[in-house]
Every structure is written in structure tokens, then in C-alpha cells.
Amino acid sequence: MGIGVSVFLLAVGGILSFAVSDRISGVDLTVVGYILMGAGALGLIMAVFLTSQRSRAARTSVTERRTYEE
């Protein structure tokens, strides 16, 4: 799950938790919103962690120099 999807889940979860006052029988939208926000926060933490691990990897570059003798 990428950073964009995580932010989307946080936004949708916040809207369901705090802005929607409709009722659906058998479904508590506030709890669904909190679950989506939790999944989005966890995904965001994991995405940032994995991205920082990838950027710390050792990178080696090899340059070749040629000398021409006349």
C-alpha cells in the first residue's frame, strides 16, 4: 500500500467518523471510519519505513578511466 492510498484511507475514515450522520442498519459508520483511519495510519507508517530503508541501501558507482598513450 502506497502513501497515496494510505492518505486516501485516512481521509475517507475521517469523513465517515466525524462528518457522516446517516444510519445504515447493522453497520456503525463511526467504527468503520476508525478502522479505515487505523489501516491508513498503519499503511502510511509502513510506506515511510520501507521507503527510508530503500534509500539507506549502499549504492556503488564504477567509473572507468582510459588513458591513451601516443
C-alpha positions in Angstrom: 0.0 0.0 0.0 1.5 3.3 -1.0 1.5 6.7 0.6 -1.4 7.9 -1.6 -3.7 5.0 -0.7 -2.9 5.5 2.9 -3.8 9.2 2.8 -7.0 8.3 1.0 -8.0 5.8 3.6 -7.2 8.4 6.4 -9.4 10.9 4.6 -12.3 8.5 4.0 -12.1 7.2 7.5 -12.2 10.7 8.9 -15.2 11.7 6.8 -17.1 8.6 7.9 -16.1 9.0 11.6 -16.7 12.7 12.0 -18.9 14.1 9.1 -21.5 11.4 8.3 -24.5 11.2 10.5 -26.6 8.8 8.4 -27.5 5.4 9.7 -27.3 2.1 8.0 -28.9 -0.8 9.7 -26.3 -3.2 11.1 -23.4 -1.0 10.2 -21.8 1.6 12.6 -20.2 4.1 10.2 -18.2 5.6 13.0 -16.4 2.3 13.7 -15.9 1.7 10.0 -14.3 5.1 9.8 -12.0 4.4 12.7 -11.0 1.1 11.2 -10.2 2.8 7.9 -8.2 5.5 9.6 -6.2 2.9 11.5 -5.5 1.0 8.3 -4.4 4.2 6.6 -2.2 5.2 9.5 -0.6 1.8 9.6 -0.1 1.8 5.9 1.5 5.3 6.0 3.9 4.3 8.7 4.9 1.1 6.8 5.3 3.0 3.5 7.5 5.7 5.1 9.5 3.0 6.9 10.1 0.9 3.7 11.0 4.0 1.7 13.6 5.1 4.2 15.0 1.6 4.3 15.4 1.6 0.5 17.1 5.0 0.5 19.7 3.8 3.0 20.9 1.0 0.8 24.5 1.2 -0.3 25.0 2.4 -3.8 28.2 1.9 -5.7 29.1 3.5 -8.9 32.1 2.5 -11.0 33.8 4.9 -13.4 36.3 3.7 -15.8 39.2 5.9 -16.9 41.1 5.3 -20.0 44.4 6.8 -20.8 45.6 7.0 -24.3 49.3 6.8 -24.9 50.8 8.2 -28.1 
